[in-house]
Every structure is written in C-alpha cells, then in structure tokens.
Amino acid sequence: MKHFISIFNESVKTNWNSPAVTNFGGATYTYAQMAESIAKYHILFKEAGIEKGEKVALYARNSAEWVNAYFATLTYGAVTVPFLPDFIPSAVAELASFSECKILLADDIAIKGLMENGANMELLEKTDGFSGLINIKDISVAHATLKALSDAHDAMDTLFAKQYPDGLKVEDVDYYPVERDMEDVVEISFTSGTTSATSKGVVLPARSLSVNLEFAQREIPVAKGGHIFAILPMAHMFGQTFDVLFPLSSGCHVHVMPGKPTPARLLGGLGAVKPFMFLTVPLVIEKIFKSKVFPATRKFPAKFLLKVPGLDKIVLNKIRKSLLAAFGNSFTTGLIIGGAALNREVEDLLKRMNFPYVVGYGMTECGPLISYRDKSEYVKYSCGTKAHPIELRIDSANPRRVLGEIQVKGDAVMLGYYNNEEATKAAFTADGWLKTGDMGLLDAKENLFIKGRCKNMILTGSGQNIYPEEIEDKINNLPYVIESLVVGRNNAIVALVVADYESGKKDGLSDEQLEQLINENVLALNSELAAYSKIGYTEIRREQFEKTPKQSIRRFMYK
C-alpha cells in the first residue's frame, strides 16, 4: 500500500504546469500554483508553532481555495478537521475547541459568522495553543491570537523568498518525509450533530485514505487532464475522497461549483465542463429525471412506444443521447452515485437505456468506500461488490435470504471516535467488525443489496419488520410527490408526503384536489404491499424535510 501523500506528491511534480483546480466561472490554479499556496500555508503553520500531528480546522464553502487549504494541512503532516459549511458557527467553535485545533482556516462568510459572536472567539482563544483564523481566499490572517502568526503573514514575501530564492520549483516539492506512518491520524471528520455531545468525530488514519485512493486509481478509469465537475460537499468524505483527493492525485482538472446545484445550474455546468465522470447523490439525479425525463416518457407517443419491443429502443436511444449531451458528451466513466438508495423507476430507465452509471456504498468511518463495481459489471439495484481492501459480512444465518446488518473490517476502517470511548466501543462487534447500521443481503455473486437502516426499521405490533425506504421509493414515483417519509405511529404506518403544489397549479388543480389525488394514489399502493406494511393514512406537507449534507432526510425530526 502506498501512502496517499506520496501519490499526491508525485502528481504535483508530474503535472506541474497543468491546470489543477478551478472555481467554476472564476480563477484557475495550476498544480504549480496550488503548490505555491501550500508552501505559504506551511510557512504560516511553522511560524505559528504548529507541530506535526496537531489539528487544523477547515470551515468553508466548496472552492478551489478550500482544496489548497486541505492539501496544505495534510502535506504539512497536520491533522485536518473539516467542518461542513452548514454547521452553525457556535457548533464549529465548540467542536474545534473540543478537538484541540491550533488554527482555523475559513472563508469570508465563515469568518464573519465566527467573529460576530464574541462567545465563539472566546471559546477558540481559550483552546490551548490556538493561534488564530486564516482567510483561505488570500491566505491572510483574519484574527491572530498569537502575534507570531500575524508577524509571519506580514513578512510572508521575505520568508518565502528566503526559503525559495529562485521561486518555488518542482524539485522543491517533497511532501513525503520518511517518518510518515500508515497508522498516523490524518483526519477527524465530524458527523452532522450540533455540539461536541451529539457530533461524533471520526478518526481516520493514513491507511484509510490510502486504500481508498489506491482502489479508485485501480478500478476507476481516468484520463490524465480529464475534467471533474465537483458539486458534493468537500468536507464530506464522499466528495473529499473522490472529487478532490482521487482526481488531483491522478493529474485531473477539478472544476468546483459553488452554491447549491439546481437542475438548471447543474446541467449548464456539466455541459460547459464536459467531465469524464460525475459524482452525485440520488436526489440530484432524481430531480433531473422528474423535471426533464419523466414528463417526456409519460406522454404520448413515448409512453406507448416504450411498451412496444423494438420501438422502445428508438425512444430509449433518443433519451440516452439527450442525457449524454446534457452531461457534456464526454462520459467515459459516467455517473457514480452514492449516499443513499437510488429511486427504482429512475434506475430502471438508466439500465434500460444502457446509460453509464453505478451506485456505490460507503460511510465516513471507512473513508468512505465499502462497495463498488465497474459499470460494465454493475447489477441493477445493488451497490456493487465489496471494495478490494475491505472485508464484508452480513450478520445473518443466511446472508442470501435473511436480512442482517452489514459489517466491515480492514485497512479502510476508522480508529474510532475522537475522545468518545463509549461510542467507539458501541460501533464495533466483540470480534472487531465495524457495525454499519445498514441492513442488507448478498447474492450468489457477492453483490450487495441494501434494504434500509437498522434504526429506521418499524416493528409492528405483530412483530413484523418493515423497512420504510422500500415503501418511500414507491410513493416518490407518484405524480406531484416531491419526497416522502414513512413512519410508525400508534401501531399505524403513516406516510408523510411533500406535495408539489406548484406543478399541480400549473395543471389546473386546486390545493384540495391535489391533496385528494395524492392521498388516493398513496393508499392505492396498499394493493402492492404486504398486509402488515399497508399505509394507514397520509399527512400532506408543504415544507420539504430537513436534510443532512448528503441529502438524506433527518428522520429523527419526524417520528
């Protein structure tokens, strides 16, 4: 196994003059310019007295500058502690203090949020050895607790010229000193709680990121200089590993899209960037299909032709070409979807038209990959087969027929949760396997099929187990349904449904008519469900559900 920093080190040197990362519609950094930013961070870290193995917080929106700050921390030998931009400033201050971060790297919005509340800064300044805030936009000091940090910034040109009298050259890049070890902690990734009591810090060693990177380079074809369009949160392991670490360790050019990816902005960006692969979550693809694809397939003559063998291929080929064009017409690897289950109607159509896609599976605690399969061998509705460097088992007497928890073991698995011995102990079985909390089955070829979360399971009065995700998948295909959540209340199965009032109004439906139609359609699904899982009643909502960064619904809020 090669250390991931060693691989990144070689990529920077090999691709020195090539574009590395671009703010979509804005500035581009070559690999050389990225290395110069990294060198400046290293000077600040050294002058601020930051030692190898100490923690550096990163709290900012996606940007090329986020990427520079991330690699600066890791190549210095410090531990990166990235926070999602939707974490509130007070939570970041508490968690940064809890994890003993010595410096905090942030963008304009994050700095404003932290500094406008004196309690946040007071908490940070009380942290032993905390030196201040650095603005990643221009590597400037926004707030210095330690005078040496502001002095270093003021003298940056002099310090840089002293260290690199002829400018930074490719031979100056050496991010991989011999003392690096695979068991060294390189990242603490916090789950999306709100305080140090509710948010668990996943402690990842170098081996976790290294095996993920090696697997990606071995199994996912890339073209040197190929384009990536990055929309996933970079502070989340899925986006961080496969939109940042993997492509930039492989000589690719990453285009970062700021802000939320509406279907229009997303398709415009994809058409301009022309990526060879695109990482996304199911919700994004489902929105594209609901707004662009399904309206066409549900109208005459397409609806009729799709039911006629032979003629259906004409419609499918037309849709496929249109989608490939929308994604930039450069897909060699295609769509890589993760984070949640993909809607079955969407996946059926993707498979029927032979569109290049796969659905993978992972979790932060594995840095993140657990299972994946190349598109040429991918089996519909599965999450691929186990990633090569990981062991996987189903906690069931018969893993092919009886559901059980998915459990994993191997180099990708975390060391534990930061300063949380109780949670760490609860995360592992007595024989050392990580409990994923997901229920699944394996087929004869070891393809993994996930059926739902253990904690989401509804236990009926008759002792039957219901996995709500399977019912939600059916509801989400109904007309005028944006999303749904199935919960158990007072021994009844209840469907909470977010209605698309805007589309209903365009089609001439009053709010009352729309709600009645949705209610009738939902209850009509009972004919397809087992007796113990039939829906008792529906609740229609206007507001969409609160979601995690990977766009999963925060279920605990709606029990």
Buried (B, 14 or more C-beta within 10 A) or exposed (E): EBBBBBBBBBBBBEBBEBBBBBBBEEEEBBBBBBBBBBBBBBBBBBBBBBEEEBBBBBBBBBBBBBBBBBBBBBBBBBBBBBBBBEBEBBBBBBBBBBBBBBBBBBBEEBBEBBBEBEEBBEBBBEBEBBBBBBBBBEBEBBBBBBEBBBBBBEEBEEBBEEEBEEEBEEEBBEBBEEEBEBEBBBBBBBBBBEEBEEBBBBBBBBBBBBBBBBBBBEBBEBBEEBBBBBBBBBBBBBBBBBBBBBBBBBBBBBBBBBEEBEBEBBBBBBBEBBBBBBBBBBBBBBBBBBBBBBEEBEEEEBEEBBEEEEEBBEBBEBBBEEBBEBBBEBBEBBBBBBBBBBBBBBBEBBBBBEBBBBBBBBBBBBBBBBBBBEBEEBBEBBBBBBBEBBEBBBBBEEBEEEBBBBBBBBBBBBBBBBBBEEEBEEBBEEEEBBBBBBBBBBEEEBBBBBBBBBEBBBEBEEEEBBBBBBBBBBBBBBBBBBBBBBBBEEEEBBBBBBBBBEBBEEEEBEEEEBBEBBBEBBBEBBEEBEEBBBBBEBEBBEEEBEBBBBBBBEBEEBE
